Amino acid sequence: MSRIIPFLLACICLFLIILEGALANILVKLSFIPAEWQIVSHFLLLFVIYITIFFDRQSTYYSFLFAVLFGLLVDILYTPILGIYLFAYAAAIYIVRNFMKWLHANFYVTVLMMIVGVFTADILAYFLYNIIQMHNMGWNEYLLDRLLPTISWNVIVGIVFFPMLYKLLKKWQFIKFQHTD
């Protein structure tokens, strides 16, 4: 069972990438969301943050590997330029991993790390797209119409799925790293 856990984590990551793309069209059409808001779902990033907090150990790098591999897949599927989300997700996970060296894994720290991770990834993507001139969105417009709604949406989704993912990842961590057959 312990050998199959990384494969299961990768399957969940793949499912979340597909869900992000499917949900993008639905979020645009919801009537109670202001038309100028651009909400981006970062479900993959949230799950990889959960892996960082509740599954990875100091000596394992599953979360970083998943951030790089599936960040590249997000780039291939949804963006015109390769490497933007690969870099943004990897940098966000690097920052979260470093914070987790000093913080204890609990609900409040998880919410804080979701905010830090989504903020880091989205800001990096914004600046990288701005450098290569792929958009003309000003900073104030980006902050109010994309960054704040995106962080809010992703934190709400992350909080809703916290109980299930916490239990699952802690169980898999025990099976993978502590359980002897």
Backbone as a chain_set.jsonl record, in Angstrom:
{"seq": "MSRIIPFLLACICLFLIILEGALANILVKLSFIPAEWQIVSHFLLLFVIYITIFFDRQSTYYSFLFAVLFGLLVDILYTPILGIYLFAYAAAIYIVRNFMKWLHANFYVTVLMMIVGVFTADILAYFLYNIIQMHNMGWNEYLLDRLLPTISWNVIVGIVFFPMLYKLLKKWQFIKFQHTD", "coords": {"N": [[0.824, -1.207, 0.0], [1.995, 1.234, 0.697], [3.595, 1.927, -1.434], [1.854, 2.687, -3.409], [0.716, 5.061, -2.675], [2.011, 7.601, -3.487], [1.278, 7.513, -6.209], [-1.53, 7.64, -5.979], [-1.768, 10.208, -4.889], [-0.812, 11.677, -7.07], [-2.823, 11.089, -8.936], [-5.009, 12.378, -7.75], [-4.093, 15.011, -7.96], [-4.103, 15.306, -10.752], [-6.854, 15.033, -11.263], [-7.746, 17.357, -9.96], [-6.646, 19.364, -11.55], [-8.153, 19.044, -13.88], [-10.659, 19.625, -12.806], [-10.307, 22.33, -12.123], [-10.209, 23.545, -14.682], [-12.762, 22.913, -15.664], [-14.389, 24.215, -13.824], [-13.781, 26.851, -14.252], [-15.27, 27.91, -16.377], [-17.821, 27.813, -15.287], [-17.718, 29.531, -13.044], [-17.543, 32.044, -14.197], [-20.076, 32.464, -15.184], [-21.798, 32.721, -13.015], [-24.315, 34.534, -11.412], [-24.243, 36.084, -9.062], [-21.648, 36.874, -8.709], [-19.591, 39.628, -9.248], [-19.193, 41.067, -12.506], [-16.705, 42.079, -13.265], [-14.836, 40.745, -11.772], [-12.199, 38.377, -11.727], [-11.914, 35.299, -11.043], [-9.684, 32.83, -10.111], [-9.233, 29.443, -9.882], [-7.2, 27.639, -7.77], [-6.916, 24.868, -7.14], [-5.212, 22.672, -7.372], [-2.812, 23.728, -6.358], [-3.644, 24.249, -3.721], [-4.067, 21.62, -2.812], [-1.485, 20.607, -3.021], [-0.25, 22.21, -1.154], [-1.525, 21.216, 1.122], [-0.387, 18.647, 1.027], [2.255, 19.342, 1.551], [2.037, 20.276, 4.192], [0.753, 18.207, 5.696], [1.606, 15.681, 4.8], [4.248, 15.428, 3.659], [7.606, 14.945, 4.839], [10.533, 16.264, 6.494], [12.612, 15.236, 4.99], [11.548, 14.427, 2.589], [10.267, 15.186, -0.685], [7.817, 15.289, -2.018], [5.739, 17.149, -2.385], [7.015, 19.325, -3.613], [7.904, 18.122, -5.979], [5.412, 17.412, -7.119], [4.373, 20.001, -7.439], [6.073, 21.052, -9.393], [5.828, 19.209, -11.588], [3.003, 19.082, -12.07], [2.437, 21.765, -12.222], [3.711, 22.382, -14.603], [2.042, 20.877, -16.258], [-0.355, 22.303, -15.973], [0.441, 24.646, -17.242], [0.816, 23.635, -19.851], [-1.783, 22.842, -20.521], [-3.516, 25.088, -20.041], [-2.336, 27.619, -20.429], [-0.702, 30.053, -22.563], [2.049, 30.156, -22.472], [4.824, 28.282, -21.546], [5.961, 27.367, -18.328], [5.242, 29.383, -16.546], [3.285, 28.805, -14.454], [4.56, 26.552, -13.518], [6.892, 27.615, -12.374], [5.682, 29.451, -10.563], [4.061, 27.836, -8.862], [6.02, 26.106, -7.83], [7.688, 27.938, -6.484], [5.864, 28.939, -4.588], [5.355, 26.618, -3.068], [7.907, 26.133, -2.121], [8.237, 28.34, -0.401], [6.14, 27.868, 1.43], [6.992, 25.391, 2.474], [9.325, 26.212, 3.793], [8.254, 27.944, 5.744], [6.86, 26.045, 7.215], [8.807, 24.774, 8.657], [9.044, 26.118, 11.0], [6.494, 26.336, 12.017], [3.62, 24.759, 13.515], [1.56, 22.119, 12.363], [-1.697, 22.831, 11.989], [-5.189, 23.831, 11.928], [-5.378, 26.687, 11.706], [-2.822, 27.473, 10.915], [-2.778, 26.142, 8.509], [-4.737, 27.556, 7.045], [-3.459, 30.049, 6.962], [-1.18, 29.314, 5.458], [-2.417, 28.591, 3.078], [-3.317, 31.101, 2.217], [-0.835, 32.438, 1.951], [0.4, 30.785, 0.013], [-1.368, 30.873, -2.266], [-1.391, 33.631, -2.684], [1.356, 34.09, -3.255], [1.767, 32.47, -5.59], [-0.118, 33.565, -7.399], [0.609, 36.269, -7.542], [3.222, 36.01, -8.555], [2.643, 34.847, -11.049], [1.179, 36.975, -12.176], [3.177, 39.027, -12.298], [5.098, 37.79, -13.942], [3.626, 37.42, -16.334], [3.212, 40.101, -16.812], [5.807, 41.026, -17.273], [6.452, 39.769, -19.701], [4.6, 40.953, -21.215], [1.916, 39.988, -21.613], [-0.522, 40.768, -20.754], [-2.502, 43.676, -19.968], [-3.234, 44.631, -17.515], [-3.619, 46.82, -14.85], [-2.025, 47.464, -11.638], [-3.78, 48.155, -9.448], [-6.278, 47.397, -10.467], [-5.773, 44.67, -10.831], [-5.302, 43.875, -8.172], [-7.796, 44.388, -6.847], [-9.75, 43.203, -8.513], [-8.88, 40.668, -9.215], [-6.823, 39.389, -7.521], [-7.67, 39.545, -4.714], [-10.385, 38.415, -4.857], [-9.635, 35.876, -5.84], [-7.93, 34.802, -3.84], [-9.773, 34.755, -1.706], [-11.795, 32.989, -2.688], [-10.296, 30.587, -3.039], [-9.364, 30.081, -0.429], [-11.781, 29.692, 0.922], [-12.7, 27.338, -0.367], [-10.573, 25.66, 0.348], [-10.883, 25.578, 3.146], [-13.362, 24.311, 3.363], [-12.744, 21.736, 2.453], [-10.872, 20.939, 4.277], [-11.264, 19.145, 6.646], [-11.606, 16.555, 5.486], [-9.318, 16.215, 3.792], [-7.24, 16.547, 5.615], [-7.495, 14.317, 7.368], [-7.213, 12.207, 5.52], [-4.613, 12.624, 4.396], [-2.978, 12.532, 6.695], [-3.429, 9.887, 7.457], [-2.387, 8.544, 5.198], [0.234, 9.43, 5.381], [1.062, 8.149, 7.723], [0.845, 5.465, 6.896], [2.693, 5.437, 4.774], [5.192, 6.299, 5.882], [5.537, 5.438, 8.558], [4.278, 3.069, 9.186], [4.874, -0.358, 9.402], [4.99, -3.186, 7.371]], "CA": [[0.0, 0.0, 0.0], [2.797, 2.452, 0.812], [4.143, 2.292, -2.746], [0.797, 3.212, -4.277], [0.267, 6.368, -2.179], [2.39, 8.702, -4.399], [0.448, 7.415, -7.411], [-2.853, 8.166, -5.625], [-1.626, 11.662, -4.783], [-0.703, 12.207, -8.436], [-4.157, 10.992, -9.554], [-5.82, 13.467, -7.195], [-3.601, 16.246, -8.588], [-4.605, 15.328, -12.129], [-8.292, 15.315, -11.173], [-7.927, 18.759, -9.578], [-6.355, 20.187, -12.734], [-9.339, 18.952, -14.741], [-11.73, 20.349, -12.119], [-10.032, 23.769, -12.272], [-10.615, 23.961, -16.025], [-14.223, 22.808, -15.794], [-15.021, 25.205, -12.965], [-13.503, 28.205, -14.756], [-16.41, 28.346, -17.187], [-18.999, 27.959, -14.425], [-17.556, 30.708, -12.188], [-17.782, 33.252, -14.991], [-21.498, 32.592, -15.457], [-22.589, 32.896, -11.8], [-24.897, 35.88, -11.418], [-23.944, 36.847, -7.856], [-20.256, 37.317, -8.753], [-19.469, 40.802, -10.121], [-18.671, 40.746, -13.84], [-15.307, 42.469, -13.436], [-13.962, 39.846, -11.019], [-11.579, 37.246, -12.414], [-11.573, 34.333, -10.002], [-8.898, 31.713, -10.618], [-9.17, 28.329, -8.935], [-5.878, 27.028, -7.618], [-7.162, 23.667, -6.348], [-3.986, 21.881, -7.374], [-1.89, 24.359, -5.416], [-4.157, 24.003, -2.372], [-3.812, 20.231, -2.46], [-0.042, 20.442, -2.83], [0.022, 22.823, 0.151], [-1.93, 20.199, 2.101], [0.645, 17.604, 1.017], [3.411, 19.915, 2.237], [1.786, 20.413, 5.622], [0.298, 17.016, 6.398], [2.14, 14.425, 4.285], [5.701, 15.465, 3.498], [8.499, 15.055, 5.977], [11.667, 17.131, 6.191], [13.518, 14.599, 4.031], [10.853, 14.058, 1.352], [9.939, 16.342, -1.512], [6.676, 14.972, -2.876], [4.987, 18.364, -2.706], [7.783, 20.116, -4.584], [7.846, 17.375, -7.235], [4.072, 17.58, -7.684], [4.221, 21.393, -7.86], [6.798, 21.241, -10.649], [5.241, 18.396, -12.662], [1.638, 19.454, -12.403], [2.496, 23.159, -12.655], [3.997, 22.312, -16.039], [0.83, 20.398, -16.924], [-1.277, 23.447, -16.017], [0.942, 25.506, -18.316], [0.55, 23.001, -21.147], [-3.22, 22.774, -20.801], [-4.321, 26.289, -19.886], [-1.672, 28.902, -20.664], [0.023, 30.104, -23.839], [3.493, 30.175, -22.261], [5.255, 27.239, -20.625], [6.853, 27.704, -17.237], [4.717, 30.397, -15.617], [2.741, 28.153, -13.264], [5.603, 25.677, -13.011], [7.706, 28.432, -11.483], [4.862, 30.052, -9.508], [3.689, 26.801, -7.895], [7.238, 25.635, -7.155], [8.104, 28.987, -5.549], [4.891, 28.973, -3.49], [5.585, 25.449, -2.215], [9.195, 26.369, -1.444], [7.981, 29.274, 0.695], [5.317, 27.179, 2.43], [7.864, 24.394, 3.133], [10.212, 26.908, 4.723], [7.442, 28.372, 6.888], [6.453, 24.894, 8.019], [9.908, 24.378, 9.531], [8.865, 26.821, 12.27], [5.1, 26.331, 12.447], [2.994, 23.465, 13.755], [0.449, 21.858, 11.448], [-3.052, 22.864, 12.53], [-6.147, 24.479, 11.038], [-5.07, 28.102, 11.497], [-1.593, 27.531, 10.119], [-3.152, 25.71, 7.166], [-5.397, 28.696, 6.396], [-2.405, 31.031, 6.685], [-0.342, 28.813, 4.365], [-3.203, 28.707, 1.839], [-3.265, 32.513, 1.815], [0.535, 32.712, 1.502], [0.655, 30.042, -1.221], [-2.147, 31.418, -3.382], [-0.876, 34.981, -2.906], [2.662, 33.984, -3.912], [1.631, 31.939, -6.951], [-0.861, 34.481, -8.26], [1.44, 37.463, -7.746], [4.304, 35.655, -9.473], [2.073, 34.703, -12.395], [0.864, 38.326, -12.65], [4.4, 39.736, -12.666], [5.718, 37.141, -15.108], [2.843, 37.803, -17.511], [3.439, 41.526, -17.029], [7.149, 41.176, -17.848], [6.434, 39.376, -21.117], [3.541, 41.774, -21.804], [0.785, 39.162, -22.04], [-1.751, 41.44, -20.328], [-2.334, 45.1, -19.701], [-3.982, 44.898, -16.292], [-2.904, 47.632, -13.884], [-1.878, 46.868, -10.319], [-5.0, 48.335, -8.651], [-7.301, 46.54, -11.063], [-5.405, 43.29, -10.51], [-5.48, 43.654, -6.736], [-9.207, 44.377, -6.461], [-10.613, 42.38, -9.361], [-8.408, 39.295, -9.387], [-6.085, 38.791, -6.404], [-8.5, 39.371, -3.519], [-11.4, 37.374, -5.068], [-8.992, 34.579, -6.017], [-7.518, 34.325, -2.52], [-10.985, 34.451, -0.935], [-12.405, 31.772, -3.236], [-9.463, 29.421, -2.776], [-9.345, 29.818, 1.009], [-13.083, 29.105, 1.263], [-12.682, 25.951, -0.84], [-9.615, 24.945, 1.179], [-11.475, 25.367, 4.468], [-14.431, 23.318, 3.225], [-12.176, 20.401, 2.287], [-9.857, 20.687, 5.294], [-11.416, 17.932, 7.468], [-11.415, 15.343, 4.697], [-7.934, 16.11, 3.335], [-6.381, 16.391, 6.788], [-7.553, 12.921, 7.81], [-6.681, 11.346, 4.469], [-3.167, 12.782, 4.273], [-2.343, 12.023, 7.915], [-3.493, 8.422, 7.358], [-1.427, 8.12, 4.186], [1.571, 9.682, 5.916], [1.359, 7.057, 8.655], [1.063, 4.249, 6.118], [3.89, 5.572, 3.943], [6.446, 6.554, 6.56], [5.684, 4.87, 9.882], [3.696, 1.73, 9.264], [5.703, -1.447, 8.881], [4.135, -4.292, 6.943]], "C": [[0.863, 1.265, 0.0], [3.404, 2.88, -0.528], [3.113, 2.945, -3.65], [0.365, 4.626, -3.869], [0.743, 7.525, -3.062], [1.594, 8.685, -5.702], [-0.96, 7.952, -7.142], [-2.824, 9.685, -5.489], [-1.553, 12.309, -6.165], [-2.05, 12.151, -9.153], [-5.083, 12.085, -9.042], [-5.397, 14.8, -7.807], [-4.128, 16.381, -10.009], [-6.1, 15.648, -12.16], [-8.539, 16.79, -10.85], [-7.609, 19.713, -10.722], [-7.561, 20.196, -13.669], [-10.492, 19.735, -14.131], [-11.543, 21.862, -12.225], [-10.511, 24.284, -13.624], [-12.117, 23.938, -16.207], [-14.922, 23.9, -14.994], [-14.802, 26.631, -13.456], [-14.678, 28.741, -15.566], [-17.646, 28.58, -16.341], [-18.903, 29.221, -13.583], [-17.855, 32.005, -12.925], [-19.278, 33.519, -15.139], [-22.364, 32.803, -14.215], [-23.035, 34.343, -11.669], [-24.523, 36.708, -10.188], [-22.478, 37.299, -7.77], [-20.157, 38.515, -9.698], [-18.743, 40.461, -11.429], [-17.195, 41.089, -13.996], [-14.334, 41.568, -12.67], [-13.452, 38.721, -11.907], [-11.088, 36.269, -11.351], [-10.863, 33.151, -10.646], [-8.854, 30.641, -9.53], [-7.774, 27.727, -8.949], [-6.006, 25.771, -6.756], [-5.931, 22.776, -6.277], [-3.005, 22.44, -6.349], [-2.344, 24.124, -3.974], [-3.849, 22.582, -1.926], [-2.321, 20.001, -2.224], [0.4, 21.124, -1.53], [-0.382, 21.864, 1.268], [-0.907, 19.069, 2.169], [1.882, 18.095, 1.772], [3.217, 19.9, 3.744], [1.555, 19.065, 6.3], [0.879, 15.692, 5.899], [3.657, 14.413, 4.244], [6.408, 15.496, 4.847], [9.64, 15.98, 5.57], [12.542, 16.559, 5.082], [12.839, 14.163, 2.738], [10.392, 15.311, 0.623], [8.803, 16.036, -2.479], [5.948, 16.244, -3.309], [5.721, 19.204, -3.754], [7.766, 19.442, -5.954], [6.49, 17.532, -7.907], [3.843, 19.009, -8.162], [4.891, 21.628, -9.209], [6.106, 20.489, -11.794], [3.846, 18.87, -13.062], [1.507, 20.944, -12.704], [2.8, 23.243, -14.144], [2.772, 21.831, -16.816], [-0.231, 21.496, -17.012], [-0.855, 24.399, -17.13], [0.612, 24.927, -19.687], [-0.926, 23.076, -21.496], [-3.899, 24.133, -20.893], [-3.638, 27.609, -20.22], [-0.912, 28.89, -21.98], [1.543, 30.019, -23.689], [3.858, 29.117, -21.22], [6.175, 27.805, -19.553], [6.32, 28.687, -16.226], [4.231, 29.732, -14.334], [3.702, 27.119, -12.701], [6.442, 26.437, -11.995], [6.89, 28.965, -10.302], [4.491, 29.021, -8.441], [4.907, 26.297, -7.131], [7.719, 26.666, -6.131], [7.164, 29.057, -4.349], [5.116, 27.802, -2.531], [6.916, 25.577, -1.474], [9.002, 27.277, -0.228], [7.181, 28.6, 1.802], [6.156, 26.148, 3.192], [8.793, 25.06, 4.148], [9.462, 27.441, 5.938], [7.11, 27.201, 7.805], [7.593, 24.329, 8.87], [9.745, 24.989, 10.918], [7.452, 26.732, 12.825], [4.589, 24.905, 12.645], [1.776, 23.314, 12.851], [-0.867, 21.83, 12.221], [-3.929, 23.657, 11.57], [-5.743, 25.913, 10.709], [-3.803, 28.295, 10.661], [-1.895, 27.125, 8.675], [-3.831, 26.843, 6.398], [-4.367, 29.764, 6.045], [-1.534, 30.592, 5.512], [-1.095, 28.81, 3.037], [-3.163, 30.141, 1.323], [-1.885, 32.849, 1.256], [0.801, 32.037, 0.155], [-0.078, 30.616, -2.422], [-1.671, 32.832, -3.715], [0.436, 34.931, -3.69], [2.52, 33.54, -5.365], [0.947, 32.937, -7.875], [-0.07, 35.754, -8.546], [2.576, 37.163, -8.723], [3.793, 35.501, -10.904], [1.753, 36.072, -12.987], [2.127, 39.05, -13.119], [5.093, 39.107, -13.867], [4.959, 37.462, -16.389], [3.028, 39.284, -17.832], [4.801, 41.772, -17.68], [7.149, 40.837, -19.335], [5.28, 40.03, -21.872], [2.409, 40.937, -22.406], [-0.55, 39.747, -21.585], [-1.456, 42.903, -20.066], [-3.12, 45.526, -18.463], [-3.112, 45.692, -15.325], [-2.921, 46.991, -12.506], [-3.162, 46.983, -9.493], [-6.131, 47.456, -9.169], [-7.027, 45.071, -10.728], [-5.694, 42.981, -9.05], [-6.951, 43.492, -6.368], [-10.061, 43.388, -7.252], [-10.132, 40.944, -9.555], [-7.794, 38.713, -8.121], [-6.972, 38.539, -5.183], [-9.636, 38.367, -3.729], [-10.801, 35.974, -5.209], [-8.557, 33.993, -4.674], [-8.736, 33.927, -1.702], [-11.619, 33.14, -1.385], [-11.597, 30.53, -2.863], [-9.39, 29.089, -1.286], [-10.674, 29.211, 1.459], [-13.126, 27.634, 0.852], [-11.734, 25.118, 0.018], [-10.146, 24.639, 2.566], [-12.559, 24.295, 4.405], [-13.856, 21.9, 3.166], [-11.121, 20.049, 3.33], [-10.076, 19.391, 6.067], [-11.126, 16.641, 6.704], [-9.94, 15.164, 4.304], [-6.969, 15.917, 4.493], [-6.331, 14.928, 7.213], [-6.912, 11.987, 6.79], [-5.158, 11.424, 4.405], [-2.421, 12.315, 5.521], [-2.345, 10.489, 7.914], [-2.459, 7.913, 6.365], [0.006, 8.363, 4.647], [1.976, 8.561, 6.868], [1.665, 5.771, 7.892], [2.391, 4.306, 5.365], [5.179, 5.583, 4.761], [6.619, 5.83, 7.9], [5.214, 3.425, 9.988], [4.657, 0.702, 8.683], [4.809, -2.622, 8.546], [4.472, -5.577, 7.654]], "O": [[0.5, 2.259, -0.629], [3.692, 4.06, -0.731], [3.474, 3.683, -4.566], [-0.289, 5.316, -4.652], [-0.075, 8.391, -3.372], [1.272, 9.744, -6.24], [-1.525, 8.646, -7.987], [-3.751, 10.368, -5.924], [-2.155, 13.356, -6.402], [-2.387, 13.07, -9.9], [-5.857, 12.656, -9.811], [-6.247, 15.628, -8.136], [-4.551, 17.463, -10.417], [-6.555, 16.44, -12.985], [-9.448, 17.402, -11.411], [-8.241, 20.762, -10.846], [-7.94, 21.246, -14.188], [-11.22, 20.429, -14.84], [-12.516, 22.595, -12.397], [-11.144, 25.337, -13.703], [-12.687, 24.833, -16.831], [-15.933, 24.447, -15.436], [-15.57, 27.527, -13.104], [-15.034, 29.912, -15.441], [-18.444, 29.465, -16.651], [-19.902, 29.921, -13.417], [-18.364, 32.956, -12.333], [-19.699, 34.674, -15.21], [-23.564, 33.044, -14.35], [-22.23, 35.265, -11.8], [-24.49, 37.936, -10.274], [-22.112, 38.031, -6.85], [-20.598, 38.423, -10.844], [-17.801, 39.667, -11.443], [-16.499, 40.449, -14.784], [-13.127, 41.629, -12.904], [-14.188, 38.183, -12.733], [-9.982, 36.405, -10.829], [-11.363, 32.548, -11.596], [-8.478, 30.918, -8.391], [-7.244, 27.358, -9.997], [-5.294, 25.621, -5.763], [-5.643, 22.193, -5.232], [-2.434, 21.687, -5.56], [-1.522, 23.834, -3.104], [-3.42, 22.361, -0.793], [-1.948, 19.267, -1.309], [1.332, 20.655, -0.877], [0.343, 21.718, 2.252], [-0.594, 18.584, 3.257], [2.483, 17.345, 2.542], [4.133, 19.551, 4.489], [2.108, 18.811, 7.37], [0.655, 14.662, 6.535], [4.283, 13.48, 4.746], [5.886, 15.998, 5.843], [9.702, 16.428, 4.424], [13.147, 17.311, 4.319], [13.493, 13.584, 1.871], [10.159, 16.356, 1.231], [8.827, 16.475, -3.629], [5.586, 16.388, -4.477], [5.1, 19.731, -4.676], [7.629, 20.116, -6.975], [6.413, 17.758, -9.114], [3.187, 19.216, -9.183], [4.343, 22.319, -10.068], [5.833, 21.069, -12.844], [3.55, 19.037, -14.246], [0.559, 21.351, -13.375], [2.228, 24.064, -14.86], [2.496, 22.324, -17.91], [-0.928, 21.603, -18.021], [-1.697, 24.901, -17.875], [0.179, 25.653, -20.582], [-1.282, 23.346, -22.643], [-4.774, 24.322, -21.738], [-4.313, 28.636, -20.288], [-0.521, 27.826, -22.461], [2.249, 29.83, -24.68], [3.267, 29.068, -20.141], [7.054, 28.618, -19.836], [6.889, 28.819, -15.143], [4.71, 30.056, -13.247], [3.657, 26.836, -11.504], [6.672, 25.957, -10.885], [7.358, 28.933, -9.164], [4.596, 29.301, -7.247], [4.838, 26.083, -5.921], [8.115, 26.297, -5.026], [7.618, 29.218, -3.216], [5.071, 27.981, -1.314], [7.024, 25.166, -0.319], [9.541, 27.009, 0.846], [7.507, 28.743, 2.981], [6.048, 26.041, 4.413], [9.018, 24.527, 5.234], [9.983, 27.393, 7.052], [7.083, 27.35, 9.027], [7.35, 23.478, 9.726], [10.247, 24.445, 11.901], [7.238, 27.027, 14.0], [5.075, 23.966, 12.014], [1.052, 24.279, 12.608], [-1.117, 20.917, 13.008], [-3.465, 24.103, 10.521], [-5.766, 26.307, 9.543], [-3.738, 29.179, 9.807], [-1.338, 27.691, 7.735], [-3.53, 27.063, 5.225], [-4.402, 30.324, 4.949], [-1.186, 31.41, 4.661], [-0.489, 29.002, 1.983], [-2.993, 30.368, 0.125], [-1.779, 33.477, 0.203], [1.367, 32.656, -0.745], [0.52, 30.824, -3.478], [-1.559, 33.192, -4.886], [0.601, 35.65, -4.675], [3.086, 34.16, -6.266], [1.384, 33.134, -9.009], [-0.083, 36.257, -9.67], [2.862, 37.964, -9.613], [4.427, 35.964, -11.852], [2.021, 36.314, -14.164], [2.148, 39.622, -14.209], [5.62, 39.821, -14.72], [5.571, 37.746, -17.419], [3.003, 39.674, -18.999], [4.926, 42.638, -18.545], [7.772, 41.536, -20.135], [5.018, 39.699, -23.028], [1.999, 41.147, -23.547], [-1.604, 39.263, -21.997], [-0.3, 43.309, -19.958], [-3.608, 46.653, -18.385], [-1.993, 45.283, -15.015], [-3.719, 46.096, -12.232], [-3.59, 45.997, -8.894], [-6.856, 46.843, -8.385], [-7.943, 44.324, -10.382], [-6.268, 41.94, -8.733], [-7.311, 42.557, -5.653], [-10.996, 42.803, -6.707], [-10.896, 40.093, -10.011], [-8.206, 37.638, -7.685], [-7.012, 37.419, -4.675], [-9.849, 37.525, -2.857], [-11.392, 34.996, -4.749], [-8.793, 32.815, -4.405], [-8.736, 32.872, -1.068], [-11.942, 32.284, -0.562], [-12.163, 29.532, -2.418], [-9.356, 27.912, -0.925], [-10.685, 28.306, 2.293], [-13.542, 26.781, 1.636], [-12.06, 23.987, 0.377], [-9.893, 23.563, 3.107], [-12.659, 23.461, 5.305], [-14.413, 20.975, 3.757], [-10.535, 18.968, 3.272], [-9.149, 18.584, 6.145], [-10.471, 15.739, 7.228], [-9.383, 14.079, 4.468], [-5.98, 15.195, 4.36], [-5.251, 14.366, 7.396], [-6.158, 11.084, 7.153], [-4.488, 10.393, 4.365], [-1.331, 11.753, 5.407], [-1.366, 9.868, 8.328], [-1.735, 6.96, 6.653], [0.898, 7.575, 4.331], [3.109, 8.081, 6.821], [2.627, 5.071, 8.205], [3.127, 3.32, 5.329], [6.158, 4.944, 4.376], [7.753, 5.627, 8.336], [5.721, 2.659, 10.807], [5.187, 0.889, 7.587], [3.962, -3.011, 9.35], [3.842, -6.604, 7.405]]}, "num_chains": 1, "name": "protein.A"}
